[in-house]
Amino acid sequence: MTERPNHLAFQCPIPIQEYPTILLAHGGGGRLTQMLIERMFWPTFRNPALETLHDGAVLEVGGVRLAFTTDSFVVSPLFFPGGDIGELAVNGTVNDLAMCGARPLYLSLGLILEEGFPMEDLWRVVRSIQEAAQEAGVEVATGDTKVVDRGKGDGVFINTTGLGVIPPGIHVSPQWARPGDVVLISGAIAVHGIAILSVREGLEFETTLESDTAPLNGLVEVALQVAGPQVHVLRDPTRGGLSSALNEIASSAGVGIVLEEAQIPIWDEVKGACEILGLDPLYVANEGKCLAIVAPQAAEAALEALRSHPLGREAAVIGQVVEEHPGSVVLRSRVGGKRVVDMLSGEQLPRIC
């Protein structure tokens, strides 16, 4: 009998002489995360459902188009201004489904608990999950619980998987950005990452800076109602921030993107904290913001629809898709200069989602 060759054992696709071990940056949503996905995971598991490298897979079952996604949450601290790991897990998964144009329906819930984790804190997380699911209009349909030895976890890790239905006529994908399309953002950026970091670093502001974690399915729904097929791309710029999300879209669609610095909404508290910490807001994580890339003829209607929703009152046009510099994002500064906005290459804010 001829032995079946193990093609996957021939050579590791990651340059192990440069990265012999996993770094925190491999989970940061930037360049090293992309390296893992593009060189190891995607070639190994390659199939039509993975081709778009979107926030979730779009599957057709019995004539119904479904969105299917999974995510894991390891935020530290577990409880932060404006939310906690439980609410974050629900909203993050609901939002990944919404970015596929889907109406979220069901979640699975996987809990990895560390021995010694306070039962009162677990109850607080569980209640938060239920409240967030109720707000988003989804149900926790199945789940699993595991406990690891003391010192081998971080209190609690959460994995959630989501399932939703995509309405007829809605087709969104990062590959469908086209020159001339308009780039919209639903509100001020970098709020979540700075809210988390302010707790760790003991930063104080005149007002309490809270995470922007929120379910975006209602916001997306109003935009799709008015712009429908003219909405080409949806993306929530979480890990790696606005810059990494837009770089992924530009690379996937083979287009360039030009951002207008003066039009990107950033709160003064966030801007000040970034200056103190030496961070660029474009690379800081968000959890309740939506990017929409829309055909130019529908941009004004989509913008007004976003602004009509409580989560989109600060929505703005922040850029345009262009033919030039395909695969790259360029920022036009307030004074008229230009600079390339590359994908996050390191790990600025570990454990933010």
KEKE-3310 file (N, C-alpha, C; in steps of 0.2 Angstrom, whole numbers, plus 5000, padded with zeros to 4 digits):
npx = (5004:5003:5009:5000:5006:5011:5008:5007:5017:5029:5035:5035:5025:5027:5040:5050:5063:5062:5051:5051:5042:5025:5020:5012:5008:5004:4991:4986:4978:4985:4999:5006:4996:4989:4999:4999:4986:4986:4997:4998:4985:4974:4980:4980:4967:4960:4945:4930:4922:4930:4936:4934:4939:4932:4923:4915:4909:4899:4886:4876:4862:4850:4844:4844:4853:4866:4875:4890:4900:4914:4922:4934:4937:4947:4949:4957:4956:4943:4931:4926:4925:4910:4907:4909:4918:4908:4897:4905:4908:4896:4892:4903:4902:4889:4891:4900:4892:4883:4891:4892:4880:4870:4855:4857:4854:4856:4868:4882:4890:4905:4914:4929:4935:4945:4952:4947:4941:4931:4914:4904:4909:4908:4894:4890:4896:4889:4875:4877:4880:4867:4859:4865:4863:4849:4847:4852:4844:4846:4848:4856:4860:4867:4881:4896:4907:4923:4935:4951:4967:4972:4981:4983:4975:4966:4956:4943:4940:4931:4922:4912:4901:4892:4876:4867:4854:4855:4847:4838:4846:4856:4873:4888:4905:4923:4930:4923:4924:4925:4933:4929:4919:4913:4919:4913:4911:4904:4905:4915:4932:4943:4939:4936:4948:4956:4948:4949:4963:4965:4960:4970:4981:4978:4973:4965:4951:4941:4928:4921:4928:4920:4919:4915:4907:4894:4879:4878:4869:4856:4860:4866:4856:4847:4855:4856:4843:4840:4851:4854:4859:4869:4878:4893:4904:4905:4912:4918:4930:4940:4952:4968:4963:4956:4965:4971:4959:4955:4966:4966:4954:4958:4968:4961:4952:4960:4962:4965:4964:4960:4961:4953:4960:4955:4942:4939:4931:4936:4936:4941:4946:4950:4960:4969:4973:4979:4990:4997:5001:5008:5002:4994:4978:4972:4976:4971:4960:4942:4925:4912:4909:4906:4912:4908:4908:4902:4893:4895:4883:4874:4879:4876:4863:4865:4873:4865:4855:4863:4866:4853:4851:4853:4867:4874:4875:4886:4891:4901:4908:4923:4933:4938:4937:4950:4958:4972:4988:4985:4980:4984:4983:4981:4983:4977:4983:4978:4985:4987:4997:5003:5003:5007:4997:5000:4997:4995:5010:5015:5011:5000:4990:4987:4975:4962:4950)
npy = (4994:5011:5024:5038:5054:5067:5082:5094:5093:5096:5109:5123:5137:5149:5161:5154:5156:5170:5171:5161:5158:5161:5177:5191:5200:5192:5190:5203:5208:5215:5216:5204:5195:5194:5187:5175:5171:5171:5164:5152:5147:5150:5144:5131:5127:5130:5134:5137:5144:5151:5160:5174:5180:5187:5195:5184:5168:5166:5156:5145:5136:5125:5135:5146:5160:5160:5168:5165:5164:5165:5169:5173:5179:5189:5199:5211:5222:5212:5218:5234:5252:5255:5242:5224:5208:5199:5206:5211:5200:5195:5206:5208:5196:5197:5208:5204:5196:5205:5213:5205:5208:5201:5196:5194:5179:5167:5162:5152:5148:5147:5144:5146:5143:5149:5140:5145:5157:5170:5166:5175:5185:5177:5176:5189:5191:5181:5186:5198:5194:5188:5200:5207:5199:5199:5213:5213:5205:5191:5174:5163:5148:5136:5128:5127:5122:5123:5120:5126:5123:5133:5147:5144:5151:5166:5170:5171:5165:5168:5160:5163:5158:5163:5164:5169:5176:5181:5194:5193:5200:5207:5209:5209:5212:5212:5212:5219:5232:5247:5258:5275:5273:5278:5281:5278:5281:5276:5283:5291:5286:5274:5274:5262:5255:5265:5267:5255:5255:5266:5262:5253:5260:5270:5283:5298:5307:5322:5319:5302:5290:5279:5262:5259:5248:5239:5232:5231:5228:5234:5247:5244:5238:5249:5256:5247:5247:5259:5260:5247:5236:5245:5246:5241:5236:5231:5233:5230:5240:5233:5224:5231:5242:5256:5258:5245:5238:5245:5243:5229:5228:5236:5228:5216:5220:5225:5239:5257:5267:5283:5293:5306:5316:5327:5324:5313:5307:5310:5310:5323:5319:5306:5309:5316:5307:5298:5306:5307:5294:5291:5285:5281:5286:5279:5266:5261:5250:5248:5245:5247:5253:5256:5253:5258:5255:5263:5264:5279:5286:5283:5287:5298:5296:5284:5289:5298:5289:5282:5292:5294:5284:5280:5275:5280:5294:5302:5299:5300:5305:5299:5296:5290:5277:5273:5271:5273:5268:5253:5242:5249:5262:5279:5294:5310:5324:5337:5348:5346:5337:5321:5304:5287:5275:5262:5244:5239:5234:5229:5226:5235:5237:5225:5211:5218:5214)
npz = (5000:4996:5005:5010:5006:5017:5015:5022:5031:5025:5025:5036:5033:5039:5042:5052:5057:5059:5068:5079:5089:5095:5096:5106:5096:5086:5088:5087:5076:5066:5055:5058:5062:5050:5043:5049:5045:5031:5027:5034:5040:5030:5018:5022:5026:5015:5006:4997:5006:5013:5005:5004:5016:5026:5039:5043:5037:5022:5019:5009:5012:5008:4999:5007:5012:5024:5037:5046:5060:5071:5087:5099:5116:5126:5135:5146:5159:5165:5168:5163:5161:5154:5150:5149:5148:5145:5139:5128:5121:5116:5108:5100:5092:5086:5079:5069:5062:5057:5049:5038:5032:5038:5047:5064:5073:5082:5095:5100:5116:5123:5138:5146:5161:5175:5188:5205:5201:5205:5210:5211:5201:5190:5189:5187:5174:5166:5168:5161:5148:5145:5145:5135:5124:5123:5121:5108:5101:5100:5103:5115:5110:5112:5121:5130:5144:5152:5164:5169:5177:5192:5188:5175:5167:5164:5173:5165:5149:5134:5121:5107:5095:5080:5071:5057:5046:5029:5021:5005:4990:4997:4996:5003:5004:5007:4995:4986:4985:4976:4964:4966:4976:4992:5008:5024:5041:5057:5068:5081:5083:5091:5104:5112:5114:5121:5132:5139:5141:5149:5161:5165:5165:5174:5170:5170:5166:5162:5161:5162:5152:5142:5135:5118:5115:5107:5100:5083:5073:5072:5067:5055:5048:5046:5037:5026:5022:5016:5006:5002:4989:4985:4996:4997:5005:5022:5038:5055:5063:5073:5082:5078:5073:5064:5053:5050:5046:5035:5027:5025:5017:5006:5001:4998:4988:4979:4977:4980:4994:5000:5014:5023:5035:5042:5043:5050:5064:5081:5098:5109:5122:5119:5109:5116:5126:5117:5113:5125:5127:5116:5105:5089:5084:5074:5074:5085:5094:5091:5096:5094:5082:5064:5048:5032:5015:5001:4986:4976:4972:4982:4994:5001:5006:5013:5023:5030:5035:5044:5053:5058:5067:5085:5087:5077:5077:5075:5063:5048:5032:5027:5018:5002:4989:4977:4961:4961:4969:4972:4985:4995:5009:5010:5019:5019:5026:5038:5033:5020:5016:5012:5018:5020:5027:5035:5039:5055:5063:5075:5092:5100:5110:5120:5123:5121:5116)
capx = (5000:5007:5008:4998:5011:5009:5010:5007:5023:5035:5039:5031:5025:5029:5047:5051:5069:5061:5046:5051:5037:5020:5020:5006:5007:5001:4984:4984:4974:4989:5003:5008:4990:4988:5004:4997:4980:4988:5003:4997:4978:4971:4982:4979:4960:4957:4939:4926:4919:4936:4940:4933:4943:4928:4922:4911:4908:4893:4885:4870:4859:4843:4841:4844:4860:4867:4882:4892:4906:4916:4927:4936:4937:4952:4950:4959:4952:4936:4926:4929:4920:4905:4905:4913:4920:4902:4894:4909:4908:4890:4892:4908:4900:4883:4893:4903:4887:4880:4896:4891:4874:4865:4851:4859:4849:4858:4875:4884:4894:4910:4917:4935:4936:4951:4950:4948:4938:4925:4907:4900:4911:4905:4887:4890:4897:4883:4870:4879:4879:4860:4856:4867:4859:4842:4847:4854:4839:4848:4847:4861:4856:4870:4887:4901:4911:4929:4939:4958:4970:4974:4987:4984:4970:4965:4949:4938:4940:4924:4922:4906:4899:4885:4873:4862:4851:4856:4841:4839:4848:4861:4879:4893:4911:4928:4932:4918:4925:4926:4935:4924:4915:4914:4921:4909:4912:4898:4906:4922:4936:4948:4936:4936:4955:4958:4944:4953:4970:4964:4959:4976:4986:4976:4972:4959:4948:4936:4922:4922:4928:4918:4920:4909:4904:4887:4877:4878:4865:4851:4863:4867:4849:4844:4859:4854:4836:4840:4856:4854:4864:4874:4882:4898:4908:4904:4918:4919:4937:4941:4959:4972:4960:4954:4970:4971:4953:4955:4972:4963:4949:4961:4972:4957:4949:4965:4961:4968:4959:4962:4957:4954:4962:4951:4935:4939:4929:4940:4935:4946:4949:4954:4966:4974:4976:4984:4996:5001:5004:5012:4998:4990:4971:4970:4978:4968:4954:4935:4921:4905:4909:4905:4914:4903:4910:4896:4893:4894:4876:4870:4883:4872:4857:4868:4876:4859:4852:4867:4865:4846:4851:4857:4874:4877:4874:4893:4894:4905:4912:4931:4938:4936:4941:4953:4962:4979:4991:4981:4982:4987:4979:4985:4980:4978:4983:4974:4988:4987:5002:5000:5007:5005:4994:5001:4994:4998:5015:5016:5005:5000:4985:4985:4969:4957:4944)
capy = (5000:5017:5029:5045:5059:5072:5088:5099:5092:5098:5115:5128:5142:5155:5161:5152:5159:5176:5171:5154:5157:5165:5184:5194:5204:5188:5191:5210:5211:5218:5212:5197:5191:5193:5182:5168:5169:5171:5159:5146:5145:5150:5139:5124:5125:5133:5132:5143:5149:5156:5164:5182:5182:5192:5194:5178:5165:5166:5149:5144:5130:5125:5141:5152:5162:5161:5170:5160:5167:5163:5174:5172:5186:5188:5206:5212:5219:5209:5223:5240:5257:5254:5235:5219:5203:5196:5210:5212:5193:5195:5212:5206:5191:5200:5213:5201:5194:5211:5215:5201:5210:5197:5197:5189:5175:5162:5161:5147:5151:5143:5147:5143:5146:5147:5138:5150:5163:5171:5164:5182:5188:5173:5177:5195:5190:5178:5191:5203:5190:5188:5206:5210:5195:5202:5219:5212:5201:5185:5169:5158:5141:5130:5131:5122:5125:5120:5123:5125:5124:5139:5150:5142:5155:5173:5172:5168:5167:5167:5159:5163:5157:5166:5162:5174:5175:5187:5195:5193:5206:5210:5206:5214:5208:5216:5211:5222:5240:5249:5265:5280:5272:5283:5277:5281:5278:5277:5288:5293:5280:5273:5274:5256:5254:5270:5266:5249:5257:5271:5258:5250:5265:5275:5289:5302:5312:5326:5314:5295:5288:5272:5258:5260:5241:5240:5228:5236:5225:5238:5252:5241:5237:5255:5258:5243:5248:5264:5259:5240:5233:5250:5245:5236:5233:5233:5231:5234:5240:5231:5224:5234:5249:5259:5257:5238:5236:5248:5240:5223:5229:5238:5222:5211:5222:5228:5246:5261:5271:5289:5295:5313:5317:5332:5322:5307:5310:5308:5314:5326:5315:5301:5312:5318:5301:5295:5310:5306:5287:5290:5280:5284:5283:5275:5259:5259:5246:5250:5239:5249:5257:5252:5256:5256:5258:5263:5267:5286:5288:5281:5289:5303:5292:5280:5293:5301:5283:5280:5297:5293:5279:5282:5273:5283:5301:5306:5296:5305:5303:5300:5295:5288:5272:5276:5267:5273:5264:5248:5238:5254:5267:5285:5299:5317:5327:5343:5354:5344:5332:5314:5299:5280:5272:5254:5240:5238:5229:5227:5225:5241:5236:5218:5210:5223:5211)
capz = (5000:4995:5010:5008:5008:5022:5012:5027:5035:5021:5027:5039:5029:5042:5042:5059:5059:5062:5073:5081:5094:5095:5100:5107:5090:5081:5089:5087:5071:5061:5050:5060:5062:5043:5041:5051:5041:5024:5025:5037:5041:5024:5013:5025:5026:5009:5003:4994:5011:5016:5000:5005:5022:5029:5047:5044:5031:5019:5016:5006:5014:5006:4996:5012:5013:5031:5039:5051:5062:5078:5090:5106:5119:5132:5137:5152:5164:5163:5169:5162:5160:5148:5148:5152:5144:5143:5134:5123:5117:5112:5103:5094:5087:5083:5074:5064:5057:5054:5044:5032:5030:5040:5053:5069:5076:5087:5097:5105:5121:5126:5144:5149:5168:5179:5195:5209:5199:5210:5207:5210:5195:5184:5188:5184:5167:5163:5167:5156:5142:5143:5144:5129:5119:5123:5117:5101:5098:5098:5108:5116:5109:5115:5124:5134:5150:5154:5169:5169:5184:5194:5185:5168:5163:5166:5175:5161:5142:5131:5114:5104:5088:5078:5065:5055:5039:5025:5017:4998:4987:5000:4995:5005:5004:5006:4988:4981:4985:4969:4963:4967:4982:4997:5014:5029:5048:5060:5074:5084:5083:5096:5111:5116:5116:5126:5138:5142:5143:5154:5167:5166:5166:5179:5167:5172:5161:5165:5161:5162:5145:5142:5129:5114:5114:5106:5094:5077:5068:5070:5064:5049:5045:5043:5031:5021:5020:5011:5001:4999:4985:4984:5001:4995:5011:5029:5042:5061:5064:5080:5083:5073:5072:5057:5048:5048:5043:5028:5023:5023:5012:5000:4998:4996:4982:4974:4976:4985:4998:5003:5020:5025:5042:5045:5043:5054:5071:5086:5104:5112:5127:5116:5106:5122:5129:5112:5113:5131:5127:5110:5101:5084:5085:5068:5075:5092:5093:5092:5097:5092:5076:5058:5042:5026:5009:4998:4979:4977:4972:4988:5000:5006:5009:5018:5029:5034:5038:5049:5058:5061:5072:5090:5087:5071:5076:5073:5057:5044:5026:5029:5012:4995:4986:4971:4957:4962:4974:4974:4991:5000:5011:5011:5023:5017:5032:5038:5030:5013:5015:5012:5021:5019:5033:5034:5043:5062:5063:5082:5097:5105:5115:5121:5127:5121:5114)
cpx = (5004:5004:5006:5003:5008:5012:5011:5014:5029:5039:5034:5031:5026:5037:5049:5058:5068:5056:5046:5045:5031:5021:5013:5004:5003:4993:4981:4980:4978:4993:5004:5002:4988:4993:5002:4991:4982:4993:5002:4989:4974:4973:4980:4972:4956:4951:4935:4923:4924:4938:4939:4937:4939:4927:4918:4911:4900:4891:4878:4867:4852:4840:4842:4852:4861:4874:4883:4899:4908:4921:4928:4938:4942:4954:4952:4960:4946:4931:4929:4924:4916:4904:4910:4914:4913:4898:4898:4909:4902:4890:4897:4905:4894:4886:4897:4898:4884:4885:4895:4884:4868:4861:4853:4853:4851:4866:4876:4889:4898:4914:4923:4936:4942:4949:4952:4944:4932:4918:4903:4902:4908:4898:4886:4891:4891:4877:4871:4878:4871:4857:4858:4864:4852:4842:4848:4849:4841:4847:4854:4858:4860:4877:4891:4905:4917:4932:4946:4961:4972:4980:4988:4978:4971:4959:4944:4940:4933:4925:4914:4905:4892:4883:4867:4860:4853:4850:4843:4841:4854:4867:4885:4899:4917:4931:4928:4919:4928:4929:4929:4919:4917:4914:4917:4911:4906:4899:4913:4926:4940:4945:4937:4943:4957:4954:4947:4959:4970:4963:4966:4981:4984:4975:4965:4957:4943:4929:4925:4922:4926:4919:4914:4906:4897:4885:4875:4873:4859:4854:4864:4861:4846:4848:4857:4847:4836:4845:4856:4860:4870:4879:4887:4902:4906:4910:4918:4927:4939:4949:4963:4969:4958:4959:4971:4965:4953:4961:4969:4958:4953:4965:4967:4954:4953:4964:4965:4962:4963:4958:4959:4955:4957:4944:4934:4937:4933:4938:4941:4950:4953:4960:4971:4977:4981:4991:5000:5005:5008:5008:4995:4983:4969:4972:4975:4961:4947:4931:4913:4905:4909:4908:4910:4906:4904:4897:4891:4887:4872:4873:4879:4866:4859:4870:4870:4855:4856:4866:4858:4846:4855:4865:4877:4877:4881:4895:4896:4908:4919:4935:4934:4940:4944:4957:4969:4981:4987:4984:4985:4982:4983:4980:4982:4977:4979:4978:4990:4993:4999:5005:5003:5003:4995:4997:4998:5003:5017:5010:5005:4996:4983:4979:4964:4950:4945)
cpy = (5006:5022:5036:5050:5065:5079:5094:5099:5094:5104:5120:5134:5149:5155:5160:5155:5166:5176:5163:5153:5162:5171:5186:5198:5199:5188:5198:5213:5214:5214:5205:5192:5189:5187:5175:5166:5167:5165:5152:5143:5144:5145:5132:5122:5128:5130:5138:5147:5153:5161:5172:5184:5188:5191:5187:5175:5166:5160:5149:5137:5130:5131:5147:5154:5164:5164:5167:5163:5164:5168:5172:5179:5185:5195:5206:5220:5216:5214:5230:5246:5256:5247:5230:5213:5200:5199:5211:5206:5193:5200:5210:5201:5193:5204:5210:5198:5200:5214:5211:5203:5205:5199:5192:5185:5171:5163:5155:5151:5146:5147:5143:5147:5144:5145:5143:5157:5164:5170:5170:5185:5184:5175:5184:5195:5187:5182:5196:5200:5190:5194:5209:5206:5197:5208:5218:5208:5194:5180:5165:5151:5135:5133:5125:5126:5120:5124:5121:5126:5131:5141:5148:5146:5162:5175:5168:5170:5165:5165:5159:5162:5160:5164:5167:5173:5182:5188:5195:5200:5209:5206:5211:5209:5213:5217:5216:5230:5242:5257:5270:5279:5277:5279:5281:5277:5280:5282:5288:5286:5280:5273:5268:5255:5259:5269:5260:5251:5262:5268:5255:5255:5271:5282:5292:5307:5317:5323:5307:5293:5280:5269:5259:5253:5242:5235:5233:5233:5230:5244:5250:5240:5243:5257:5254:5244:5254:5263:5252:5238:5238:5250:5239:5232:5235:5230:5234:5234:5239:5230:5227:5241:5250:5257:5250:5236:5239:5245:5233:5223:5231:5232:5217:5213:5224:5235:5250:5265:5277:5292:5303:5314:5321:5329:5316:5309:5306:5313:5317:5322:5309:5303:5314:5312:5298:5299:5308:5299:5286:5285:5284:5281:5279:5268:5257:5255:5250:5244:5241:5253:5253:5256:5253:5259:5257:5266:5275:5289:5287:5283:5293:5300:5288:5284:5296:5295:5282:5286:5297:5288:5282:5281:5277:5291:5305:5303:5302:5301:5304:5298:5292:5282:5275:5270:5267:5269:5258:5244:5243:5259:5273:5290:5306:5321:5334:5349:5352:5339:5325:5309:5292:5278:5265:5250:5239:5233:5227:5226:5231:5240:5229:5217:5215:5220:5203)
cpz = (5000:5001:5008:5011:5012:5019:5017:5031:5031:5024:5031:5035:5032:5043:5050:5061:5062:5068:5075:5086:5093:5099:5101:5100:5085:5082:5089:5082:5066:5057:5052:5060:5055:5040:5043:5047:5034:5022:5029:5037:5034:5019:5015:5024:5020:5006:5001:5000:5014:5011:5001:5011:5025:5036:5048:5037:5029:5016:5014:5008:5012:5003:5001:5013:5021:5032:5045:5053:5069:5080:5097:5109:5126:5135:5144:5153:5161:5163:5168:5161:5153:5146:5152:5147:5141:5137:5128:5118:5113:5107:5098:5089:5083:5077:5068:5059:5054:5048:5037:5029:5033:5046:5058:5072:5082:5089:5101:5110:5124:5132:5146:5156:5171:5186:5200:5207:5203:5207:5206:5203:5189:5183:5185:5176:5163:5163:5161:5149:5140:5142:5137:5123:5118:5119:5110:5097:5096:5104:5109:5116:5111:5118:5127:5139:5151:5160:5169:5176:5185:5191:5178:5164:5165:5168:5171:5154:5139:5123:5112:5097:5086:5072:5063:5048:5035:5020:5009:4995:4991:4999:4997:5006:5004:4999:4984:4982:4978:4969:4963:4973:4987:5004:5020:5036:5052:5066:5076:5085:5089:5103:5115:5119:5121:5132:5142:5145:5149:5161:5169:5169:5172:5176:5169:5168:5165:5166:5160:5155:5145:5135:5125:5112:5113:5100:5088:5072:5067:5066:5056:5045:5042:5037:5025:5018:5015:5005:4998:4996:4984:4990:4999:5000:5017:5033:5049:5063:5071:5081:5077:5071:5065:5052:5045:5044:5036:5024:5020:5017:5005:4997:4995:4989:4977:4972:4981:4988:5001:5008:5021:5032:5045:5046:5047:5061:5076:5092:5106:5118:5124:5112:5111:5125:5124:5112:5119:5130:5121:5105:5095:5084:5079:5069:5082:5090:5095:5093:5095:5086:5069:5052:5036:5020:5004:4991:4980:4977:4978:4994:5004:5009:5015:5024:5033:5038:5044:5055:5061:5067:5078:5090:5081:5071:5074:5067:5052:5038:5028:5024:5006:4993:4979:4967:4959:4968:4977:4980:4996:5003:5012:5015:5021:5024:5032:5034:5023:5011:5015:5015:5020:5026:5032:5039:5050:5062:5070:5086:5102:5111:5116:5125:5127:5119:5114)
residu = (MET:THR:GLU:ARG:PRO:ASN:HIS:LEU:ALA:PHE:GLN:CYS:PRO:ILE:PRO:ILE:GLN:GLU:TYR:PRO:THR:ILE:LEU:LEU:ALA:HIS:GLY:GLY:GLY:GLY:ARG:LEU:THR:GLN:MET:LEU:ILE:GLU:ARG:MET:PHE:TRP:PRO:THR:PHE:ARG:ASN:PRO:ALA:LEU:GLU:THR:LEU:HIS:ASP:GLY:ALA:VAL:LEU:GLU:VAL:GLY:GLY:VAL:ARG:LEU:ALA:PHE:THR:THR:ASP:SER:PHE:VAL:VAL:SER:PRO:LEU:PHE:PHE:PRO:GLY:GLY:ASP:ILE:GLY:GLU:LEU:ALA:VAL:ASN:GLY:THR:VAL:ASN:ASP:LEU:ALA:MET:CYS:GLY:ALA:ARG:PRO:LEU:TYR:LEU:SER:LEU:GLY:LEU:ILE:LEU:GLU:GLU:GLY:PHE:PRO:MET:GLU:ASP:LEU:TRP:ARG:VAL:VAL:ARG:SER:ILE:GLN:GLU:ALA:ALA:GLN:GLU:ALA:GLY:VAL:GLU:VAL:ALA:THR:GLY:ASP:THR:LYS:VAL:VAL:ASP:ARG:GLY:LYS:GLY:ASP:GLY:VAL:PHE:ILE:ASN:THR:THR:GLY:LEU:GLY:VAL:ILE:PRO:PRO:GLY:ILE:HIS:VAL:SER:PRO:GLN:TRP:ALA:ARG:PRO:GLY:ASP:VAL:VAL:LEU:ILE:SER:GLY:ALA:ILE:ALA:VAL:HIS:GLY:ILE:ALA:ILE:LEU:SER:VAL:ARG:GLU:GLY:LEU:GLU:PHE:GLU:THR:THR:LEU:GLU:SER:ASP:THR:ALA:PRO:LEU:ASN:GLY:LEU:VAL:GLU:VAL:ALA:LEU:GLN:VAL:ALA:GLY:PRO:GLN:VAL:HIS:VAL:LEU:ARG:ASP:PRO:THR:ARG:GLY:GLY:LEU:SER:SER:ALA:LEU:ASN:GLU:ILE:ALA:SER:SER:ALA:GLY:VAL:GLY:ILE:VAL:LEU:GLU:GLU:ALA:GLN:ILE:PRO:ILE:TRP:ASP:GLU:VAL:LYS:GLY:ALA:CYS:GLU:ILE:LEU:GLY:LEU:ASP:PRO:LEU:TYR:VAL:ALA:ASN:GLU:GLY:LYS:CYS:LEU:ALA:ILE:VAL:ALA:PRO:GLN:ALA:ALA:GLU:ALA:ALA:LEU:GLU:ALA:LEU:ARG:SER:HIS:PRO:LEU:GLY:ARG:GLU:ALA:ALA:VAL:ILE:GLY:GLN:VAL:VAL:GLU:GLU:HIS:PRO:GLY:SER:VAL:VAL:LEU:ARG:SER:ARG:VAL:GLY:GLY:LYS:ARG:VAL:VAL:ASP:MET:LEU:SER:GLY:GLU:GLN:LEU:PRO:ARG:ILE:CYS)
# end
